[in-house]
């Protein structure tokens, strides 16, 4: 029995490679004629999973390395483990064919209701802890009429107490694509005035996507 899940691939493309891939993605053979450019069908099939690439890539910083600009891409797909295996196969092909143009920044998988996104190839270790929290409750003694006895116009009360919560304390397994050491360089600047980020953070999360787990075991 297969269980559908969502996967996210984080990749970096050299600017000239990105221009060629975008050209191929937009190519319409009915109006543009037969495509004869350098982006082959396998590469195009992989990048066709990308949704709204012109907007989502703007969330990341452009990184310069070796005199070239690299742009971060994040794209999602939904399927079972068989589909994910096929995507990994295509991704390995692309990065082998174009090692100086494309590299993987990381890969995450999750299912609805998961506490966090986990790196592909790993399982999260979920533990529990006691924490102090403050929350709101309706006042059972609410009585807003000052002319009546036991006047109490507090409709909502703030309550503080200890609660048990689940949290991710680590992971097991080996990431299919370990987080690239240069992923931090693609993070947007933080603070005022803006300064380079020193920690990995969620740049963009789709609706229903839990936060990504960036920690170690």
TAJO-V937519 format. One record per pair of residues at least 12 apart in sequence whose C-alpha atoms are under 8 Angstrom apart, sorted by the first residue. I is the first residue (numbers start at 0). J is the second residue. If there is no record, write none. Layout:
i:j
I:J
I:J
//
This chain:
i:j
1:79
1:80
2:78
2:79
2:80
3:77
3:78
3:79
3:80
3:110
4:77
4:78
4:79
4:108
4:109
4:110
4:111
5:75
5:76
5:77
5:78
5:108
5:109
5:110
6:75
6:76
6:77
6:83
6:106
6:107
6:108
6:109
7:73
7:74
7:75
7:76
7:106
7:107
7:108
8:72
8:73
8:74
8:75
8:103
8:104
8:105
8:106
8:107
9:71
9:72
9:73
9:74
9:103
9:104
9:105
9:106
10:71
10:72
10:73
10:101
10:102
10:103
10:104
10:105
11:69
11:70
11:71
11:72
11:101
11:102
11:103
11:104
12:69
12:70
12:71
12:72
12:100
12:101
12:102
13:67
13:68
13:69
13:70
13:99
13:100
13:101
14:67
14:68
14:69
14:70
16:100
16:101
17:70
19:37
19:38
20:38
20:43
20:46
23:36
23:38
23:43
24:43
24:46
24:47
41:89
41:93
42:89
42:93
45:86
45:89
45:90
48:74
48:75
48:76
49:73
49:74
49:75
50:74
50:75
52:72
52:73
52:74
55:72
55:73
55:203
56:70
56:71
56:72
56:73
58:187
58:202
58:203
59:71
59:185
59:186
59:187
59:202
60:184
60:185
60:186
60:187
61:185
62:184
62:185
71:185
103:176
103:179
104:176
104:177
104:178
104:179
104:181
104:182
105:118
105:176
105:177
105:178
105:179
106:118
106:119
106:175
106:176
106:177
106:178
107:119
107:211
109:208
109:209
111:207
111:208
112:209
113:209
114:166
114:167
114:209
114:210
115:167
115:209
115:210
115:211
115:212
116:208
116:209
116:210
116:211
116:212
117:211
117:212
118:174
118:175
118:176
118:177
118:212
119:174
119:175
119:176
120:172
120:173
120:174
120:175
121:170
121:171
121:172
121:173
121:174
121:175
122:170
122:171
122:172
123:167
123:168
123:169
123:170
123:171
124:167
124:168
124:169
124:170
124:171
125:165
125:166
125:167
125:168
125:169
126:165
126:166
126:167
126:168
127:163
127:164
127:165
127:166
128:163
128:164
128:165
128:166
129:161
129:162
129:163
129:164
130:161
130:162
130:163
130:164
131:159
131:160
131:161
131:162
132:159
132:160
132:161
132:162
133:157
133:158
133:159
133:160
134:157
134:158
134:159
135:155
135:156
135:157
135:158
136:155
136:156
136:157
136:158
137:154
137:155
137:156
138:153
138:154
138:155
138:156
141:153
141:154
168:216
169:214
169:215
169:216
170:215
170:216
171:216
182:199
183:196
183:197
183:198
183:199
184:196
186:199
186:200
186:202
187:202
199:213
200:213
//
